[in-house]
Amino acid sequence: MQARVGDRITMAAEHVGQATREGTVREVKGVDGGPPYVVEWSDGHTGLIHPGPGSVLRCERAEETAGS
């Protein structure tokens, strides 16, 4: 997965009954857009994520969502 600052990211729930998380990539710490990422979540919290095996993520470029 590759991301850029400003991309929207959706992370699937890890457990049954848990909601998906949505946020905005604020910093890319990996090489060539790779993880880890600093993400500002929709609830206002900010955290460092490093998606591992089995993680389900959807990443949308800022320009893809701007026209909608």
PDB file with SEQRES, HELIX, SHEET and CRYST1 records, atoms N, CA, C and O in Angstrom:
SEQRES   1 A   68  MET GLN ALA ARG VAL GLY ASP ARG ILE THR MET ALA ALA          
SEQRES   2 A   68  GLU HIS VAL GLY GLN ALA THR ARG GLU GLY THR VAL ARG          
SEQRES   3 A   68  GLU VAL LYS GLY VAL ASP GLY GLY PRO PRO TYR VAL VAL          
SEQRES   4 A   68  GLU TRP SER ASP GLY HIS THR GLY LEU ILE HIS PRO GLY          
SEQRES   5 A   68  PRO GLY SER VAL LEU ARG CYS GLU ARG ALA GLU GLU THR          
SEQRES   6 A   68  ALA GLY SER                                                  
HELIX    1 AA1 VAL A   31  GLY A   33  5                                   3    
HELIX    2 AA2 ALA A   62  ALA A   66  1                                   5    
SHEET    1 AA1 5 THR A  46  ILE A  49  0                                        
SHEET    2 AA1 5 TYR A  37  TRP A  41 -1                                        
SHEET    3 AA1 5 ARG A  21  VAL A  28 -1                                        
SHEET    4 AA1 5 ARG A   8  MET A  11 -1                                        
SHEET    5 AA1 5 LEU A  57  GLU A  60 -1                                        
CRYST1    1.000    1.000    1.000  90.00  90.00  90.00 P 1           1          
ATOM      1  N   MET A   1       0.834  -1.174   0.000  1.00  0.00           N  
ATOM      2  CA  MET A   1       0.000   0.000   0.000  1.00  0.00           C  
ATOM      3  C   MET A   1       0.877   1.235   0.000  1.00  0.00           C  
ATOM      4  O   MET A   1       1.898   1.292   0.685  1.00  0.00           O  
ATOM      5  N   GLN A   2       0.463   2.219  -0.778  1.00  0.00           N  
ATOM      6  CA  GLN A   2       1.158   3.493  -0.811  1.00  0.00           C  
ATOM      7  C   GLN A   2       0.152   4.592  -0.524  1.00  0.00           C  
ATOM      8  O   GLN A   2      -0.979   4.555  -1.009  1.00  0.00           O  
ATOM      9  N   ALA A   3       0.568   5.566   0.262  1.00  0.00           N  
ATOM     10  CA  ALA A   3      -0.309   6.673   0.622  1.00  0.00           C  
ATOM     11  C   ALA A   3       0.459   7.982   0.515  1.00  0.00           C  
ATOM     12  O   ALA A   3       1.690   8.007   0.510  1.00  0.00           O  
ATOM     13  N   ARG A   4      -0.300   9.063   0.430  1.00  0.00           N  
ATOM     14  CA  ARG A   4       0.261  10.406   0.429  1.00  0.00           C  
ATOM     15  C   ARG A   4      -0.460  11.223   1.487  1.00  0.00           C  
ATOM     16  O   ARG A   4      -1.590  10.907   1.860  1.00  0.00           O  
ATOM     17  N   VAL A   5       0.187  12.267   1.969  1.00  0.00           N  
ATOM     18  CA  VAL A   5      -0.437  13.161   2.926  1.00  0.00           C  
ATOM     19  C   VAL A   5      -1.726  13.698   2.313  1.00  0.00           C  
ATOM     20  O   VAL A   5      -1.745  14.131   1.161  1.00  0.00           O  
ATOM     21  N   GLY A   6      -2.794  13.664   3.093  1.00  0.00           N  
ATOM     22  CA  GLY A   6      -4.099  14.136   2.628  1.00  0.00           C  
ATOM     23  C   GLY A   6      -5.013  13.022   2.170  1.00  0.00           C  
ATOM     24  O   GLY A   6      -6.219  13.234   2.044  1.00  0.00           O  
ATOM     25  N   ASP A   7      -4.470  11.828   1.914  1.00  0.00           N  
ATOM     26  CA  ASP A   7      -5.300  10.698   1.509  1.00  0.00           C  
ATOM     27  C   ASP A   7      -6.253  10.329   2.633  1.00  0.00           C  
ATOM     28  O   ASP A   7      -5.909  10.420   3.812  1.00  0.00           O  
ATOM     29  N   ARG A   8      -7.452   9.913   2.258  1.00  0.00           N  
ATOM     30  CA  ARG A   8      -8.425   9.397   3.221  1.00  0.00           C  
ATOM     31  C   ARG A   8      -8.176   7.910   3.356  1.00  0.00           C  
ATOM     32  O   ARG A   8      -7.908   7.224   2.369  1.00  0.00           O  
ATOM     33  N   ILE A   9      -8.265   7.412   4.583  1.00  0.00           N  
ATOM     34  CA  ILE A   9      -8.007   6.007   4.823  1.00  0.00           C  
ATOM     35  C   ILE A   9      -9.142   5.425   5.655  1.00  0.00           C  
ATOM     36  O   ILE A   9      -9.589   6.035   6.626  1.00  0.00           O  
ATOM     37  N   THR A  10      -9.598   4.251   5.271  1.00  0.00           N  
ATOM     38  CA  THR A  10     -10.632   3.532   6.010  1.00  0.00           C  
ATOM     39  C   THR A  10     -10.039   2.213   6.453  1.00  0.00           C  
ATOM     40  O   THR A  10      -9.490   1.464   5.645  1.00  0.00           O  
ATOM     41  N   MET A  11     -10.150   1.930   7.742  1.00  0.00           N  
ATOM     42  CA  MET A  11      -9.591   0.707   8.297  1.00  0.00           C  
ATOM     43  C   MET A  11     -10.727  -0.143   8.833  1.00  0.00           C  
ATOM     44  O   MET A  11     -11.517   0.305   9.664  1.00  0.00           O  
ATOM     45  N   ALA A  12     -10.802  -1.367   8.350  1.00  0.00           N  
ATOM     46  CA  ALA A  12     -11.857  -2.286   8.769  1.00  0.00           C  
ATOM     47  C   ALA A  12     -11.728  -2.607  10.247  1.00  0.00           C  
ATOM     48  O   ALA A  12     -10.641  -2.547  10.823  1.00  0.00           O  
ATOM     49  N   ALA A  13     -12.847  -2.946  10.841  1.00  0.00           N  
ATOM     50  CA  ALA A  13     -12.870  -3.316  12.258  1.00  0.00           C  
ATOM     51  C   ALA A  13     -12.059  -4.584  12.492  1.00  0.00           C  
ATOM     52  O   ALA A  13     -12.013  -5.474  11.643  1.00  0.00           O  
ATOM     53  N   GLU A  14     -11.426  -4.650  13.645  1.00  0.00           N  
ATOM     54  CA  GLU A  14     -10.636  -5.825  13.992  1.00  0.00           C  
ATOM     55  C   GLU A  14     -11.487  -6.903  14.643  1.00  0.00           C  
ATOM     56  O   GLU A  14     -11.134  -8.082  14.611  1.00  0.00           O  
ATOM     57  N   HIS A  15     -12.612  -6.500  15.237  1.00  0.00           N  
ATOM     58  CA  HIS A  15     -13.471  -7.435  15.969  1.00  0.00           C  
ATOM     59  C   HIS A  15     -14.925  -7.253  15.556  1.00  0.00           C  
ATOM     60  O   HIS A  15     -15.324  -6.167  15.135  1.00  0.00           O  
ATOM     61  N   VAL A  16     -15.709  -8.303  15.676  1.00  0.00           N  
ATOM     62  CA  VAL A  16     -17.138  -8.240  15.380  1.00  0.00           C  
ATOM     63  C   VAL A  16     -17.779  -7.209  16.304  1.00  0.00           C  
ATOM     64  O   VAL A  16     -17.502  -7.173  17.503  1.00  0.00           O  
ATOM     65  N   GLY A  17     -18.638  -6.375  15.728  1.00  0.00           N  
ATOM     66  CA  GLY A  17     -19.331  -5.366  16.514  1.00  0.00           C  
ATOM     67  C   GLY A  17     -18.579  -4.054  16.626  1.00  0.00           C  
ATOM     68  O   GLY A  17     -19.118  -3.074  17.139  1.00  0.00           O  
ATOM     69  N   GLN A  18     -17.356  -4.023  16.157  1.00  0.00           N  
ATOM     70  CA  GLN A  18     -16.549  -2.812  16.197  1.00  0.00           C  
ATOM     71  C   GLN A  18     -16.750  -2.056  14.884  1.00  0.00           C  
ATOM     72  O   GLN A  18     -16.820  -2.672  13.821  1.00  0.00           O  
ATOM     73  N   ALA A  19     -16.840  -0.742  14.949  1.00  0.00           N  
ATOM     74  CA  ALA A  19     -17.048   0.077  13.752  1.00  0.00           C  
ATOM     75  C   ALA A  19     -15.748   0.237  12.960  1.00  0.00           C  
ATOM     76  O   ALA A  19     -14.654   0.104  13.507  1.00  0.00           O  
ATOM     77  N   THR A  20     -15.889   0.524  11.663  1.00  0.00           N  
ATOM     78  CA  THR A  20     -14.711   0.854  10.863  1.00  0.00           C  
ATOM     79  C   THR A  20     -14.205   2.218  11.306  1.00  0.00           C  
ATOM     80  O   THR A  20     -14.950   3.004  11.890  1.00  0.00           O  
ATOM     81  N   ARG A  21     -12.944   2.494  11.028  1.00  0.00           N  
ATOM     82  CA  ARG A  21     -12.352   3.789  11.386  1.00  0.00           C  
ATOM     83  C   ARG A  21     -11.997   4.515  10.110  1.00  0.00           C  
ATOM     84  O   ARG A  21     -11.486   3.922   9.160  1.00  0.00           O  
ATOM     85  N   GLU A  22     -12.275   5.818  10.098  1.00  0.00           N  
ATOM     86  CA  GLU A  22     -11.932   6.649   8.952  1.00  0.00           C  
ATOM     87  C   GLU A  22     -11.073   7.805   9.417  1.00  0.00           C  
ATOM     88  O   GLU A  22     -11.276   8.363  10.495  1.00  0.00           O  
ATOM     89  N   GLY A  23     -10.106   8.153   8.579  1.00  0.00           N  
ATOM     90  CA  GLY A  23      -9.228   9.254   8.940  1.00  0.00           C  
ATOM     91  C   GLY A  23      -8.476   9.792   7.740  1.00  0.00           C  
ATOM     92  O   GLY A  23      -8.702   9.382   6.602  1.00  0.00           O  
ATOM     93  N   THR A  24      -7.580  10.715   8.024  1.00  0.00           N  
ATOM     94  CA  THR A  24      -6.778  11.370   6.997  1.00  0.00           C  
ATOM     95  C   THR A  24      -5.309  11.162   7.310  1.00  0.00           C  
ATOM     96  O   THR A  24      -4.872  11.346   8.446  1.00  0.00           O  
ATOM     97  N   VAL A  25      -4.550  10.777   6.294  1.00  0.00           N  
ATOM     98  CA  VAL A  25      -3.111  10.586   6.459  1.00  0.00           C  
ATOM     99  C   VAL A  25      -2.470  11.964   6.634  1.00  0.00           C  
ATOM    100  O   VAL A  25      -2.598  12.832   5.770  1.00  0.00           O  
ATOM    101  N   ARG A  26      -1.782  12.153   7.756  1.00  0.00           N  
ATOM    102  CA  ARG A  26      -1.120  13.428   8.053  1.00  0.00           C  
ATOM    103  C   ARG A  26       0.382  13.367   7.829  1.00  0.00           C  
ATOM    104  O   ARG A  26       1.020  14.395   7.603  1.00  0.00           O  
ATOM    105  N   GLU A  27       0.952  12.162   7.891  1.00  0.00           N  
ATOM    106  CA  GLU A  27       2.391  12.003   7.665  1.00  0.00           C  
ATOM    107  C   GLU A  27       2.670  10.586   7.197  1.00  0.00           C  
ATOM    108  O   GLU A  27       2.103   9.624   7.714  1.00  0.00           O  
ATOM    109  N   VAL A  28       3.551  10.469   6.209  1.00  0.00           N  
ATOM    110  CA  VAL A  28       3.990   9.163   5.703  1.00  0.00           C  
ATOM    111  C   VAL A  28       5.429   8.999   6.151  1.00  0.00           C  
ATOM    112  O   VAL A  28       6.293   9.787   5.768  1.00  0.00           O  
ATOM    113  N   LYS A  29       5.694   7.984   6.958  1.00  0.00           N  
ATOM    114  CA  LYS A  29       7.036   7.782   7.512  1.00  0.00           C  
ATOM    115  C   LYS A  29       7.838   6.737   6.748  1.00  0.00           C  
ATOM    116  O   LYS A  29       9.050   6.635   6.935  1.00  0.00           O  
ATOM    117  N   GLY A  30       7.183   5.962   5.893  1.00  0.00           N  
ATOM    118  CA  GLY A  30       7.877   4.920   5.143  1.00  0.00           C  
ATOM    119  C   GLY A  30       8.463   5.434   3.845  1.00  0.00           C  
ATOM    120  O   GLY A  30       8.261   6.586   3.462  1.00  0.00           O  
ATOM    121  N   VAL A  31       9.186   4.564   3.183  1.00  0.00           N  
ATOM    122  CA  VAL A  31       9.815   4.878   1.905  1.00  0.00           C  
ATOM    123  C   VAL A  31       8.787   4.767   0.783  1.00  0.00           C  
ATOM    124  O   VAL A  31       7.984   3.835   0.771  1.00  0.00           O  
ATOM    125  N   ASP A  32       8.805   5.703  -0.154  1.00  0.00           N  
ATOM    126  CA  ASP A  32       7.937   5.675  -1.343  1.00  0.00           C  
ATOM    127  C   ASP A  32       6.455   5.513  -1.003  1.00  0.00           C  
ATOM    128  O   ASP A  32       5.741   4.778  -1.685  1.00  0.00           O  
ATOM    129  N   GLY A  33       5.993   6.189   0.036  1.00  0.00           N  
ATOM    130  CA  GLY A  33       4.578   6.147   0.384  1.00  0.00           C  
ATOM    131  C   GLY A  33       4.152   4.962   1.218  1.00  0.00           C  
ATOM    132  O   GLY A  33       2.963   4.767   1.470  1.00  0.00           O  
ATOM    133  N   GLY A  34       5.120   4.166   1.649  1.00  0.00           N  
ATOM    134  CA  GLY A  34       4.798   2.987   2.448  1.00  0.00           C  
ATOM    135  C   GLY A  34       4.592   3.323   3.921  1.00  0.00           C  
ATOM    136  O   GLY A  34       4.926   4.418   4.374  1.00  0.00           O  
ATOM    137  N   PRO A  35       4.040   2.369   4.658  1.00  0.00           N  
ATOM    138  CA  PRO A  35       3.807   2.585   6.077  1.00  0.00           C  
ATOM    139  C   PRO A  35       5.126   2.634   6.856  1.00  0.00           C  
ATOM    140  O   PRO A  35       6.166   2.195   6.364  1.00  0.00           O  
ATOM    141  N   PRO A  36       5.066   3.167   8.062  1.00  0.00           N  
ATOM    142  CA  PRO A  36       3.889   3.545   8.843  1.00  0.00           C  
ATOM    143  C   PRO A  36       3.366   4.929   8.462  1.00  0.00           C  
ATOM    144  O   PRO A  36       4.048   5.733   7.828  1.00  0.00           O  
ATOM    145  N   TYR A  37       2.102   5.168   8.888  1.00  0.00           N  
ATOM    146  CA  TYR A  37       1.422   6.423   8.607  1.00  0.00           C  
ATOM    147  C   TYR A  37       0.934   7.045   9.907  1.00  0.00           C  
ATOM    148  O   TYR A  37       0.492   6.344  10.817  1.00  0.00           O  
ATOM    149  N   VAL A  38       1.020   8.364   9.982  1.00  0.00           N  
ATOM    150  CA  VAL A  38       0.367   9.089  11.065  1.00  0.00           C  
ATOM    151  C   VAL A  38      -1.007   9.472  10.517  1.00  0.00           C  
ATOM    152  O   VAL A  38      -1.117  10.152   9.496  1.00  0.00           O  
ATOM    153  N   VAL A  39      -2.058   9.020  11.220  1.00  0.00           N  
ATOM    154  CA  VAL A  39      -3.422   9.229  10.759  1.00  0.00           C  
ATOM    155  C   VAL A  39      -4.203  10.026  11.797  1.00  0.00           C  
ATOM    156  O   VAL A  39      -4.159   9.728  12.991  1.00  0.00           O  
ATOM    157  N   GLU A  40      -4.915  11.040  11.327  1.00  0.00           N  
ATOM    158  CA  GLU A  40      -5.859  11.766  12.180  1.00  0.00           C  
ATOM    159  C   GLU A  40      -7.222  11.141  11.938  1.00  0.00           C  
ATOM    160  O   GLU A  40      -7.782  11.260  10.849  1.00  0.00           O  
ATOM    161  N   TRP A  41      -7.759  10.470  12.961  1.00  0.00           N  
ATOM    162  CA  TRP A  41      -9.031   9.760  12.840  1.00  0.00           C  
ATOM    163  C   TRP A  41     -10.196  10.727  12.962  1.00  0.00           C  
ATOM    164  O   TRP A  41     -10.053  11.819  13.512  1.00  0.00           O  
ATOM    165  N   SER A  42     -11.346  10.321  12.449  1.00  0.00           N  
ATOM    166  CA  SER A  42     -12.541  11.171  12.447  1.00  0.00           C  
ATOM    167  C   SER A  42     -12.991  11.555  13.853  1.00  0.00           C  
ATOM    168  O   SER A  42     -13.718  12.536  14.015  1.00  0.00           O  
ATOM    169  N   ASP A  43     -12.575  10.803  14.874  1.00  0.00           N  
ATOM    170  CA  ASP A  43     -12.951  11.144  16.247  1.00  0.00           C  
ATOM    171  C   ASP A  43     -11.996  12.161  16.875  1.00  0.00           C  
ATOM    172  O   ASP A  43     -12.136  12.511  18.047  1.00  0.00           O  
ATOM    173  N   GLY A  44     -11.011  12.639  16.079  1.00  0.00           N  
ATOM    174  CA  GLY A  44     -10.089  13.658  16.553  1.00  0.00           C  
ATOM    175  C   GLY A  44      -8.775  13.122  17.085  1.00  0.00           C  
ATOM    176  O   GLY A  44      -7.831  13.889  17.275  1.00  0.00           O  
ATOM    177  N   HIS A  45      -8.692  11.829  17.328  1.00  0.00           N  
ATOM    178  CA  HIS A  45      -7.447  11.228  17.803  1.00  0.00           C  
ATOM    179  C   HIS A  45      -6.463  11.069  16.644  1.00  0.00           C  
ATOM    180  O   HIS A  45      -6.862  10.918  15.489  1.00  0.00           O  
ATOM    181  N   THR A  46      -5.197  11.105  16.970  1.00  0.00           N  
ATOM    182  CA  THR A  46      -4.141  10.898  15.982  1.00  0.00           C  
ATOM    183  C   THR A  46      -3.294   9.720  16.445  1.00  0.00           C  
ATOM    184  O   THR A  46      -2.985   9.589  17.629  1.00  0.00           O  
ATOM    185  N   GLY A  47      -2.923   8.862  15.494  1.00  0.00           N  
ATOM    186  CA  GLY A  47      -2.118   7.712  15.857  1.00  0.00           C  
ATOM    187  C   GLY A  47      -1.256   7.234  14.716  1.00  0.00           C  
ATOM    188  O   GLY A  47      -1.497   7.551  13.551  1.00  0.00           O  
ATOM    189  N   LEU A  48      -0.255   6.471  15.070  1.00  0.00           N  
ATOM    190  CA  LEU A  48       0.655   5.870  14.107  1.00  0.00           C  
ATOM    191  C   LEU A  48       0.148   4.468  13.798  1.00  0.00           C  
ATOM    192  O   LEU A  48      -0.064   3.666  14.708  1.00  0.00           O  
ATOM    193  N   ILE A  49      -0.047   4.173  12.513  1.00  0.00           N  
ATOM    194  CA  ILE A  49      -0.485   2.831  12.139  1.00  0.00           C  
ATOM    195  C   ILE A  49       0.535   2.208  11.199  1.00  0.00           C  
ATOM    196  O   ILE A  49       1.174   2.885  10.394  1.00  0.00           O  
ATOM    197  N   HIS A  50       0.661   0.930  11.329  1.00  0.00           N  
ATOM    198  CA  HIS A  50       1.522   0.143  10.447  1.00  0.00           C  
ATOM    199  C   HIS A  50       0.707  -1.089  10.086  1.00  0.00           C  
ATOM    200  O   HIS A  50       0.768  -2.105  10.778  1.00  0.00           O  
ATOM    201  N   PRO A  51      -0.069  -0.996   8.983  1.00  0.00           N  
ATOM    202  CA  PRO A  51      -0.948  -2.109   8.619  1.00  0.00           C  
ATOM    203  C   PRO A  51      -0.169  -3.412   8.481  1.00  0.00           C  
ATOM    204  O   PRO A  51       0.866  -3.464   7.817  1.00  0.00           O  
ATOM    205  N   GLY A  52      -0.675  -4.444   9.107  1.00  0.00           N  
ATOM    206  CA  GLY A  52      -0.024  -5.742   9.056  1.00  0.00           C  
ATOM    207  C   GLY A  52      -0.818  -6.731   8.231  1.00  0.00           C  
ATOM    208  O   GLY A  52      -1.833  -6.371   7.636  1.00  0.00           O  
ATOM    209  N   PRO A  53      -0.371  -7.969   8.188  1.00  0.00           N  
ATOM    210  CA  PRO A  53      -1.083  -9.008   7.454  1.00  0.00           C  
ATOM    211  C   PRO A  53      -2.516  -9.141   7.969  1.00  0.00           C  
ATOM    212  O   PRO A  53      -2.749  -9.163   9.177  1.00  0.00           O  
ATOM    213  N   GLY A  54      -3.447  -9.226   7.066  1.00  0.00           N  
ATOM    214  CA  GLY A  54      -4.846  -9.356   7.453  1.00  0.00           C  
ATOM    215  C   GLY A  54      -5.548  -8.023   7.626  1.00  0.00           C  
ATOM    216  O   GLY A  54      -6.768  -7.989   7.789  1.00  0.00           O  
ATOM    217  N   SER A  55      -4.807  -6.924   7.594  1.00  0.00           N  
ATOM    218  CA  SER A  55      -5.436  -5.610   7.694  1.00  0.00           C  
ATOM    219  C   SER A  55      -6.191  -5.311   6.408  1.00  0.00           C  
ATOM    220  O   SER A  55      -5.738  -5.639   5.311  1.00  0.00           O  
ATOM    221  N   VAL A  56      -7.326  -4.696   6.561  1.00  0.00           N  
ATOM    222  CA  VAL A  56      -8.099  -4.283   5.392  1.00  0.00           C  
ATOM    223  C   VAL A  56      -8.172  -2.771   5.419  1.00  0.00           C  
ATOM    224  O   VAL A  56      -8.771  -2.174   6.314  1.00  0.00           O  
ATOM    225  N   LEU A  57      -7.550  -2.161   4.419  1.00  0.00           N  
ATOM    226  CA  LEU A  57      -7.510  -0.715   4.330  1.00  0.00           C  
ATOM    227  C   LEU A  57      -7.965  -0.263   2.964  1.00  0.00           C  
ATOM    228  O   LEU A  57      -7.711  -0.931   1.961  1.00  0.00           O  
ATOM    229  N   ARG A  58      -8.635   0.866   2.925  1.00  0.00           N  
ATOM    230  CA  ARG A  58      -8.960   1.501   1.647  1.00  0.00           C  
ATOM    231  C   ARG A  58      -8.386   2.903   1.719  1.00  0.00           C  
ATOM    232  O   ARG A  58      -8.623   3.633   2.681  1.00  0.00           O  
ATOM    233  N   CYS A  59      -7.650   3.265   0.723  1.00  0.00           N  
ATOM    234  CA  CYS A  59      -6.999   4.567   0.699  1.00  0.00           C  
ATOM    235  C   CYS A  59      -7.472   5.315  -0.533  1.00  0.00           C  
ATOM    236  O   CYS A  59      -7.406   4.792  -1.646  1.00  0.00           O  
ATOM    237  N   GLU A  60      -7.952   6.541  -0.340  1.00  0.00           N  
ATOM    238  CA  GLU A  60      -8.430   7.348  -1.459  1.00  0.00           C  
ATOM    239  C   GLU A  60      -7.595   8.600  -1.566  1.00  0.00           C  
ATOM    240  O   GLU A  60      -7.341   9.286  -0.576  1.00  0.00           O  
ATOM    241  N   ARG A  61      -7.175   8.886  -2.768  1.00  0.00           N  
ATOM    242  CA  ARG A  61      -6.410  10.100  -3.022  1.00  0.00           C  
ATOM    243  C   ARG A  61      -7.305  11.313  -2.806  1.00  0.00           C  
ATOM    244  O   ARG A  61      -8.502  11.269  -3.093  1.00  0.00           O  
ATOM    245  N   ALA A  62      -6.731  12.378  -2.305  1.00  0.00           N  
ATOM    246  CA  ALA A  62      -7.476  13.603  -2.020  1.00  0.00           C  
ATOM    247  C   ALA A  62      -8.200  14.112  -3.265  1.00  0.00           C  
ATOM    248  O   ALA A  62      -9.339  14.568  -3.165  1.00  0.00           O  
ATOM    249  N   GLU A  63      -7.559  14.042  -4.445  1.00  0.00           N  
ATOM    250  CA  GLU A  63      -8.200  14.552  -5.664  1.00  0.00           C  
ATOM    251  C   GLU A  63      -9.359  13.684  -6.115  1.00  0.00           C  
ATOM    252  O   GLU A  63     -10.246  14.174  -6.814  1.00  0.00           O  
ATOM    253  N   GLU A  64      -9.385  12.394  -5.735  1.00  0.00           N  
ATOM    254  CA  GLU A  64     -10.494  11.507  -6.105  1.00  0.00           C  
ATOM    255  C   GLU A  64     -11.764  11.879  -5.380  1.00  0.00           C  
ATOM    256  O   GLU A  64     -12.853  11.729  -5.934  1.00  0.00           O  
ATOM    257  N   THR A  65     -11.655  12.366  -4.139  1.00  0.00           N  
ATOM    258  CA  THR A  65     -12.830  12.704  -3.349  1.00  0.00           C  
ATOM    259  C   THR A  65     -13.217  14.167  -3.490  1.00  0.00           C  
ATOM    260  O   THR A  65     -14.321  14.539  -3.094  1.00  0.00           O  
ATOM    261  N   ALA A  66     -12.351  15.010  -4.039  1.00  0.00           N  
ATOM    262  CA  ALA A  66     -12.621  16.433  -4.144  1.00  0.00           C  
ATOM    263  C   ALA A  66     -13.763  16.733  -5.103  1.00  0.00           C  
ATOM    264  O   ALA A  66     -14.525  17.671  -4.867  1.00  0.00           O  
ATOM    265  N   GLY A  67     -13.903  15.967  -6.174  1.00  0.00           N  
ATOM    266  CA  GLY A  67     -14.939  16.214  -7.163  1.00  0.00           C  
ATOM    267  C   GLY A  67     -16.295  15.679  -6.796  1.00  0.00           C  
ATOM    268  O   GLY A  67     -17.269  15.987  -7.482  1.00  0.00           O  
ATOM    269  N   SER A  68     -16.408  14.885  -5.736  1.00  0.00           N  
ATOM    270  CA  SER A  68     -17.681  14.280  -5.376  1.00  0.00           C  
ATOM    271  C   SER A  68     -18.467  15.152  -4.450  1.00  0.00           C  
ATOM    272  O   SER A  68     -19.571  14.788  -4.047  1.00  0.00           O  
TER     273      SER A  68                                                      
END                                                                             
